[in-house]
Amino acid sequence: MSIAENVAGRPVGKESLDRVVIRFAGDSGDGMQLTGMQFTHTAALVGNDLSTFPDFPAEIRAPAGSLPGVSGFQVHFSSSEISTPGDAPDVLVAMNPAALKVNIADLKPNGILIVNSYSFKGKNLEYAGYASNPLEDGTLAGFRLFLIDLTTLTRRALAETKLGQKDMDRCKNFFALGMMYWMYNRSMDSTYRFIERSFAKRPDVGAANRLALEAGYAYCLATEVFQTTYDVPPAKLPPGRYRSISGNTALALGLVAAGEQSGLSIMLGSYPITPASDILHELSNYKNFGIMTFQAEDEIAAVGAAIGASFTGSLGVTTTSGPGMALKMEAINLAVMTELPLVIFNIQRGGPSTGLPTKTEQADLFQALFGRNSESPIPVIAPCTPGDCFHIAIEAVRIAVTYMTPVIVLSDGYLANGSEPWMIPSIEELPRIDVKFATDPGTFLPYARDPVTLARHWARPGTPGLEHRIGGIEKADGTGHISYDPDNHEHMVKRRAARVAGIARDIPELEVEGPATGKLLVLGWGSTYGAIVGAVDEARKLGLDVSRAHLRHLNPFPRNLHDVLGRFERVLVPEMNLGQLAFVLRGHGATNIDSYSKVQGKPFKIAEILDRIRDERGEVAR
């Protein structure tokens, strides 16, 4: 029987779409992240371009059915190039009233709304704050509403298994996934393989999830609940070998590649913290590539171990988020003073304090630039997409070992947990990272410097004749002897600053996409990239004169930054903070900066930036 027919033989319509946004939402125990990732992997195998946005609560187990306990996963898949997970879903699958309450405002008008009708009763409605049942009171009239008792249907499908009712109910996410596979004409083969791998030690649970998946698919075949299926053809991506990758996974793989390209062993000293922990988990799988991972007892021990690794001639790396960065700062300043290479991944989240630990924010630019005592500049760089995290990790290692300095990488929760298709590069495409260790006792001085980079010599302990000491007390230039001489201190402070400033000669100039001069430039950094790209593209379709540029290097800035900013009447800087980059740019003398802030734990939508572009263009015109 064709997928385009139901069991009664009645034809089912088929429609081709360019792109679709689906959001799965439910209680934090409903498996929405798993469901979304499985649909994502299937879309990737089909060849769609895609972008995802996982969204989950901070509490390990928020009260069941409560608004704070809602977990969601949004996937945007397309037959053409896309840059964000989508502003609003075309389809919302809501497992309970709380999931509906939290997400319904985002669903597009006349969007498809699939709800688990079983859960819309009693205390579930009360927990969600509904005075009446929204499935019955007409409040959902603006959507294509499908009431499907996912819980009961799953229990019936699994009636012959030996699972208890609680375990049966945990399979309802696979029932919903099977329905989505039918609706969008997707194969279930990749999910079959996932189930077989994941439940190898619990074959009874694996079999039940497979039955639930097939039951959801069969339910759509056997009923007339949906009259249309949808095709989203493969995207025309550049030829190559692709995989779906998240930002944290890309950072980990970038470190592995950087170790291979530099010949250095990598030592990660880390303490678990959301949303950075996955880097530690991922890197622990690569021991055969000279990777050592160490889960320390706290943040300070983690960065201390990484610095110690760099002293021995390995590359020390540490991962954290904003609160952990605060704890690490004294040790990071030790790396500044000792001039040792160190890579710090700060996966930013909402703050201050514990703040919004599972929500995204560009919270820590000020912290990265200025969060240490005295004059202690550090290079700061930021990836713009999940896939770019791979390349930014390599860049961080290159700068760290070339200039003998700590480097801070500012990713965030949006990039860390989101995913996209990533073309796997060949080794030949990756830059070589040249590492030079001192070996000659006759010429060695611990603070003698390369005349171009101003980097001091890196000497492995135990190398004959290269005995030396380093530490947090000021050193005499060249010899490294402890020095309290005022002139030497000022000289060393300026040397360290000049070394970091000189990196500007070694990074690409800022490129402008669109007219090189004009009335408005939209300038971003980090994860605002996708929304800015989408908004500027839409603005141009409307005939607006607007250009865009994106900063990957935040300290030092690209050497042509001031020239670029000066060519535009106004520069709009969207940031998920209260205008930290805008503040820094003004401090560097730019007078045409307009800050656009969003601090909600959510990424920018394309429509938000487009509306602000329209406002800016109106102001410029007046």
N, C-alpha and C positions, 0 to 999 in steps of 0.2 A: 504494500500500500504506500502511496506517495505521502510525503510529509505534508503535502498541501491538501489532503483529504482527511475527513474524520471517519470514524468507523461506519457511519451511515452512508458513506460515499458522497456526502455533500461536499462540494468544492470549498476550500478555504482560500480567501484572497491572499495574494502575496504582493508586498510593496517594497520597493527598493528605496533605501534611505542613505544619505551621505554620512550622517553621524547620529549617534544616540547616546544619551546620558542616563544611566540607571543608578539608583541609590537603593541599597539594601539597608534596612534599619530595624533594630529590635533591641531586646534586652542584652546586657553585656554577656550573658550566657547563651545567647541564641546562635552564635557562630557566624555573625555577619561578616567579620573580617575574613574568615575562611571562605565563605560563600563568594564574597567579592573577589578574592584573589583567584579562586578557581575560574570564575567567569573571565577575569583578566587574562589568565594564562591561555584560555581557549581563544580569546580575541587575538592574542599575540600570535598563536599558531595559525590562525586564519590569515594573518598578515595585515590586520588593521593597525593604524596608528592609534595610540591610546595614552591616556593619562589617568592616574587614580588619586583619590583623596580618602585615605582611611581616617576615621574620626571616632575616638573611643574615650570612655571616662577615665579619670585618674585613679579612682578607687579600685582596688583589686576586685571587689565584689560589691558594687553599690546595691541598695535594696531593690529586689526584683520588682519590675513594673514601675519604677520611679523615673521621673524625668532626668535626674543626674545619672541614672544607670543606662541611658540609651547609647548604643553603639551603632555606628554607621559606616558604610563603605560606598563611595561613589566612583564609578568607572565611566569614562568618556571614551568611546571607540568610534573610529571614523575611517572612511575610505579616502580621506585627504589629510593633509598635515594639520595637526592641532597643537596648541601650546598650553592648555590648562585642562583640569578635570571637568570643566563646564560650569557655567554660572548657575544653572538650574536643571534638575532632572526632568527627563521626559517620562520616566517611569519611577515610581516609588513603591517599594515592597515594604509594608509596615507590619511587623509581627505582633504589635500590641498597641494599646491606646497611647502610651507614652511616646513610642516611636512616631506615631502619627502626629501627636501634638508638637513634638520638637521639629519635625521635618516638613509638615504640610505647607507651610508658608513659602517654601522654596519650589514646590512642584509647579511646573508650567501650567497655565490655563489649558483646560481640556487634556491635561496629561493623564497617563494611565496610572491608576491607583489600585494596587492589589493589597488587600488587608486580610490578615488572619482573623476571620470573624469570631472564631472560638474564644478569643481573649477579650472581646469587647463586652464585658459584663462585670457586675459587682464591683469589687475593690479595685480591679484594674482601671476602671473608669475613674474611680475616686482618686487613686494615686496620680493619675494623669491630669487631674483637675477639671474633668468634664462633668458639668451639671446634668447633661443629658447625653444619650448615645449619639455620637456624630454620624453613625451609619444610618440613623433613622430620622434625624431632625432636619435634614435638608442642607446642612452646612457644607456638604461635599458635592453639591449639585454642579459645580463648575469643573468637575473632573470626570473622567471615564472610570467609574468605580466598579471594581470586581470583588465581591464578597466570597471568599474561599476559606472554608474551614480546614486550614492546613493541619491543625493538630489532629482532628478526628480522621482526616484522610490518611495521614501518616500512620496513625495507630492501626487503621484497617489494613494498610499495605504491609504492616509488620506483624500482623496478628499471629502468623504461624511461626514467628521467631521465638526464641526463649528470653528475649529481653524484657525487663520490667518496664512499666509505663513511663517512668522517669527517663530511662535510656531511650525509649521509643521517641519521646517528645524532643529529645535532643537531635533527632534526625530530620526534623521538619524543615531545617534550612536546606537540606539536600532536595527535599520535595520541591521547595520554591525554586531552587537552582535548576532542577529538571524542567520546570515550567518555562523558565527564561531561555533555556536551551531550545525548547520547542518553538517559542515565540520568535527567536532570532536565528533559527535554522542552524544550530551549532551542533557539532559532534560531541558526544560525551566521552570519547575515548581517553582524552587526557585526564579527565576526572576519574575514570576507572583506574588508570594507572596510579594516580595519586592515592586513591582509597587503598589499593593493594599494598602500596609502600607504607602508608601511614598507619595502617591497622594490621600490619603483619603479625603483631603479637596479640591482637584481639580480633581474630577472623570473624567472630560472631558480630561484633560491632561493625566491622568493615562490610560484611554481607548485608547488614541492615541498612547502612548508608547507601549502598548500591541499590538496594530494593527501593528505598525512598526516592532516590534520584530517578530511577526508571518509572516509578509510580507517578511522579510529577509530570514527566514527559507524556506518559500514557494517558493521564487525566486530560491533558489538553487535546490529545488525539480522540479521546472517546466522548468528549462533550462538545457542546457548541459555545462554551464560555468565551472563547476568543474566535473572532471571525476573520482575523488577518494575521499572517506571519510577516516577518520583516527580514530583508537582506541588507547587510552593510558590506559591500564588496571590499576586497583587500585594498590597502593604500598603495600608491605608487611610490614606494620608498626607494632610495638609492640602493643598488644591488650590494649584497653583502650578507654576512651571517649575523643574525640578530638574536637577542634574548631580552626578556623582560627583566628590568633591573630597578631596584630601589636605591635611594641615595646612600643609605648606610652600607649596603652591599657594595656599591660602586666605590665608596671611600676605602673599604677594606681591600678590594681587588686592586685599586690604585696603589695602595701601599705594597702589596705583593709585587706588582709590576715595577714599582720604584726600587724595591730591593733588588730585583733581577737586573734592572738597568744601571744600578749603581755598584752592584757587587757587595752591598752592605747587608748584614743581618739586621732584621727589624725586631725591636723589643717593645711591645705594647704593655705599659703599666696602666691599669685602669681600675676604677671602682664603679660598680653598676649604678647607672642613673638614667632615667627616662629623659629624652629619647635617644640616648647615645649607646645603650647597652648592646644593641645588635652588632655594632662594629667589633666588639670584643668577642661575641659569639661567633661571628663569621670568620674572623682572623684565626680563631683557635683551630680551624680546619686546615690550616696551611703550614703545619710544622715542617713538612718536607721541603718547604721553600725558604728555609732559614728564618721562619717567623717564630718568635717566642711570645707567648701571652702570659701575663701575670695579673690575677685578680687580687688586688691589694686589700688591706683592711680598712683603708679610708682614702680619700682623695689626695691627701698630702703624701702619704706613703706611695701612692701610685705615680705621682709626678716625680717624686724623689728617686724612685727606682728607674724611671725613664731617663732622668738626667745622669744617673750613675751608668746606665747603659751607653749613653753618648760619650761619657768620659772614657770608657773602655774601647771605643772605636766602633761600636754598633750605632744604629740610629734609634734614639729614644722617641717614643710616641706616647701620647696620653689622650684619652677621650673623656668628655664630660659635657655638662650643660652649665647654665649660668651660676647656680649655687655652688657647684663644684669648682668653677673657675675662680670664684671668690676665695675658696680655700686654697687653691693652687698658686695664687698670685705671688706669695713670698718666694716659693721655690722657683717659679718662672723668672722672677727677678734675679735669682741666683744664676740661672742659665744665661740671662742677659749679661751679668757681670763676668761670668766665667767664659762667655762667648763660645758656648757649645751648641751644636745643632740639636734642635728639639722641635717636634711637630705636635701642636695642640689642636685637636678637633673639638670645637665648641658647637654642639648641636643645640641651637637656641630654642627656648620655649618661653611661654608667658611667665612673667614674674611681677614684682620682686618676691623674694623668699621662695617658698614652694610654689606659689602662684598658680599657674595653669600648666601642670607638668606634662599633660598629653596634648596641649594645644600649641599652635605655632605662633612665633613672634620674632621679629628682628630686634631682639631686646638688648643685645650686648655689644653693639659697635663702640659705644663710649667705654665700656669695660675693657674691650680688647685694645683700644687705642691709649687709654689713660689710666687703667685700673691698677697701676703699680706705683710704688714710691719713687720719688726723684725722677731724673731724666732717664727714661728707659724705653726708647722706641723699639717697637717690634713690627716686622712685616705682617700685614693682615690681608688675607685674600678670601674670596667667597665664591662658591659655585652658583650657577644659575639654574640648573636642571638636575634631576636625579642622575642622568648619564654624565653630566659635566663633573659630578663629584669624583669620578674616576680620574679625570685629567687634572683636577685641582689638587688631588692627593699627590700626584707626580710632581706638579709644580711646587707644592709645599716642600717636598723632599729636596728638589733641585735648589730652591732658594736657601733652605736650611744648611745644606752641606757646602754650597758654593760660597756663602757669606758667613758661615759659622755663627748662626743666630737662631733663636727660637722663632717659629712661624705660627701664627694663629690662623686657623681655617674656620670661618663662620658659615656653617650650614644651619639648617633649622628643621623643626619637626615636619613641616610640609614637604621638604625635599627628602628628608630621612626616610619617611614612611611611604611617600608616593612612589610610583613606578612608571616607566615608559619603555618603549622599545629602544634598545641600545645596540648599535652596530659594533660587534666585537672587533677591535683593531688588531692588525698584525703587529708583530714585534718590530718590524722595520719602520712602522709609523711612529713608534714611541721614541722620545728623545733619550739620548744617552746622558747619563749623569756622571760627570767626571769627579772622582774623589781623590784627593791628594793627602797622603799622610807623610809627616816629616820622618826622615830616616837618617839624616846626616848629622852626627853629633857636632861636627865642626862648624856648622852654620845655624844650628837650632837655637832659637830663643822662643819661649812660650808665647810672647806677645809681639813677635816680629810679624809684619803684615805683608800680604800680597799687595803690590803697588797699585793694582787696578781695583780689586774688590775690597781692599782693606781688611780682609779676613785674616785672622791670626792662624798660625800653624796648628794643625791637629796631630797630636802625637799619641800613639797607643802606649798605655802604661806597660812597662816591662821592656820597651825597646832600648837596647843598650845605648847608654850615653845620653838618653833623652829624659833623664829624671827632671821633674818639674813640679811645681805646685800651683794650684789655682784655688779660687775661693771667693767668698762674698766681700772681703775687704779689698779696697782699691789697690790696684797693682801699678807698679811702675811700667811705663811703656817699654816694650822690648823684653826686659829681663823678667818681668812678672814678680819682682820683689814687692813686698808690702810697702805701700807709700802713703804718707800723710802730707806730702808736699802739695800746697794749694795749686800751684801752676800745673803740676802733673795731673791733678784731679780734673781741672778744667779741660786740659788737653785730652784726657781719656774720655770724658763725657762728650766732647765734640767729635772725637774719633768714632765712638760708637754710633752717634747720630749720623755722621757722614757716611758710615758704612751702610746703614739702612736706607738713607736718602739716595745713595748711589745705585740702589737696585732699580731705580726708575730708568736708568740707561739700558737695562737688561730685560725689560718687559715691553709688550706691544703697546703702541699708541692707541688711544681711544678711538674707535671707529663709529661714525655716525651712519645710521641706516636711514636713507631719505635725503632730502636736500641738505647740503652742508651748511647753509645759513638760512635763517628764516625767523618767523615770529615765535615759534614754540618748539622746544626740545623736551622730550620726556626722558629723564635720566633715572635709571634704577640700579639696584645692586641686589645680589642674592636672589631669593625665590620670587621676587616681584616680576622677574623676567617674562614669564609666560603671559601674565595678565597684561603687561605693558605691550608686548608684541601683538596680542589679540586686539587690544584697544586702539593702538596706533593704526593697525591694518584697517579696522572698521572706520576709523576717522578719515583715512584717506579715501575709502570708498564713498564717503559722504562729501568728498571734495575739500576737506580741511587741510591746510598747509601745516603739517606737523612732522617732526623727525623724532628718532629715538636713539638712545645710546645706553650701554650697560657697563658698569664697572665690575671687574673681577678682582682688581688690585686696589685696595682701599688704603694701604700705607706701604710704600709711598704711592701716590696717585700716578697715573700715566703722565708722562712729561708734557703732553700736549693738552692736558685737561683744561687749563685756563684759556687757551686759544679757542678750544671747542665751545666752552660756555660763553665766551665773549661774542660768538658769532650769532647768538640768538637773543631776541628781545626778552623772553622769559624762559626759565628752566623749571619744569615741574618735576618734583622728586617725590614719588609715592613710596612710603615706607610703612612697615608694620611696627611702628614705634611712634614717639611724639616728635619725630623730625631730627634724628641724630645725624644722619649724613648731611641734611640741609644745614644744620648748625655748623658742622665741620667745614662745609664748603663756604659758608659765609665767613667763618674764621680765617679762611685762606684768601679772602678778598673778593669773592663772588657776590655781587649786589643784586643779581637778577633771579634769585632762587625763590621759588614758591613751594612750600612744604605741603604735602598731602598725607595725612596720617590716618592709620586704622589700627586700633589696639583692641581687638575683640577675640583674639585666639583663632581667627579664621583668615585665610588668604584673601587677597583682593579678588573681586570679580571683574571680568572684562568690562561689564556695563558700568561699574563704579568709576573706573578710570576714564572710560569714554565720556561719561557725563562731566567729569572734571575737566577733560580736554575741551569740551564744548564751552564750559564756563570760562576757562582760561583764554580760549580764542576770542570769546566775547569781550573779555577785559582788554585783551591786546588791541582788538579792533576799536574799542572806545578810546 
